[in-house]
């Protein structure tokens, strides 16, 4: 079982780690806005039913990519606790900007990445698709089979500002987390 209060403390400690170069107003920062919507992720981790496909939706600057990196680090740990010194470079995490690589050939090239088990110290192989709403419809269709028949070590995380551009079949397979904006200075 996940010690959730310890996890929250670890996330707070990670404020010093640069995910996004902005200064957040600590008085207005809420853990629920940073971590999850309606604590759905907490409940899934505690029950052992971890989804293999997430779609994180929110406005620009709301923390979608940061949350995807936090989830990626959590999935690498057996107890889901994040070590503040961990970085995503240490693990088998592939981050793809879908605004640049949005075609079907780019998605087909993922098949080489995902067919092998992760290398230690990784427990999971994670694909983060930032700006996923910019994927073409054929590229999204190519992801249908991959997201349906995932290995137990493979996880997909889509980050998007426009959920309506993601095809319905992908949305039905995903755990959708809606991010609220974080108040920040400068």
N, C-alpha and C positions, 0 to 999 in steps of 0.2 A: 504494500500500500504506500502511496506517495504521502510524504509529510509535506502538506501543502504550505504550511506557514514557513517552513524552511525554504521551500521553493521560492516563495514570494520574497523572502529575505535575500536569496541569491540573486533574484532579478533586480532588486533594489541596488545591490552591490555592483551590478553590471552597468550602472549608470556611467561609471568612469570609462567603460569600454566604448569606443566610438562606433556606433552603428549609423548614426546620422549626425552630421555636423551642425547641431543646433543646441541652444541652451534652453532646457525646459524649466518652466516655473514650477518648482517643487511644491508650492502651496496648492497648485491646481492639478498636479499630476495624480491621476487615479490608477491604481493597479488594474482595475477592470478595463479601463480604456487601453492600457498597454498590453495586457495579456489576452483577454478573451471577452467574448460577448456572452452574457448570462452564464458564465462558468461552465460552459458545455465541455471545454477541453479538460477541465479538472475532473469532472464526473467520468469522462471516458477513460482518462488515465487511471483513476482509482478503480474502475471496474475491470480494467484490463482490455477493454474494447477500443483499441487505438485505430482510428481511421487511417487509411493509407493515401488519402487524397483530401487535401484542404484547398478551399478557395477563400482567400482573405480579401475582403472588399472594404474600400474606404476612400475618402477624399485624398488628394495629393498631400503628403506630409503627415498623414494620420498614424504612421508607424507600421504600415503593412509589411515592408521589407524587413524592418527590425524584428517584428513578431515572427516572420518566417525564419529568420536566423535563430531566434530564441527557441522556437519549436524544433528546429534542426539540431541544436545543441542538446535539448532535452532528450530527443529520441536516441542520441548517441550514448546515453547513460542508462545503466540498468535501473537505477533508482530515480531517474528523471530529474536529478538535481544538477543544476548548472554550476560549474566551477568558474568563478569570475576570471580566471586566467585562461580559460579555454578560448580558442578562436575557431572560426569555421574553416580556416585553412588547414587545421590539424586533421580534419575528418573528411570522409568521402561525401562532400556536398558540392553539387554542381549548380551554379547560379547562371541562368541564361536570361538575357534581356530580349524579350519577345518583340520589342520594337525593331530590333536589328535582325533577329533570326526568327522570322514568323512564317516561313513557308513550309510546305510539306516535306521538302528534302531536308530541311533543318531538323524537323521532328523525326524523320526516319533515321537520321544519324544518331539519335538518342538510343536506338536499339543496340548499338555497340557499347554504349556506356552502361546500360541497365542490365545486360545479360550476365554480368559477373557479380559475384558476391563482393561486399565491401572489404577493403583491406584494413587490417588492424591498425590503429585502435578503434576503428569505426565498427559500430554494431549495425548501422543502417546506411543505405545509399539513398541520398535525398536529392531530388531535382526541384529547384526553385525556378519557376517561370515568372519573372517580373514583367509587368505590362502585358499580362496574358490576354487581355481583350484585343490586342493587336494581332493575335494569331489569325491566319486566314481560316476560312471554314474547312477547306480540305486538310489543313494542318490539325485542326481540332478533331476532325473525323479520324485522322490517323492516330490520335491519342486515345480514342475510345477503347480499342482493344488493349492497349498498354495499361490503361487505368482500370480496366475490368479484371484482368488476369495478372495482378501484381504479385510478385514474390513477397514472402513475409518480411524481407529486409528492405523493400523498396517503398519510398514515400514520395508523393508529388505535392508541391505547394504552389498554387497559382496566386499571384498578387494582381489585383485589378482595381481600376477606378470605375469601370463600367461593366457590371455584372450582366447586363442585357445583351452584351456582345458575345458572351460565352454560350455555346449551344446547350439546349435543354438536357440532352443526354449526359453531358459532363456535369452539369449542375446537380442532376439527380444522384450521381455517384459520389458527390463531394460533401464534406463537412464544411459548411459555409460559416465563416467568422466575420462579423461586421465590426469594423473599427470605427470608433468615434475619434474625432480629432484631438490631439494633445495641444494644450495651450503652451505656447513657447514665446520666448523673448528673442527679438532680432532675427 
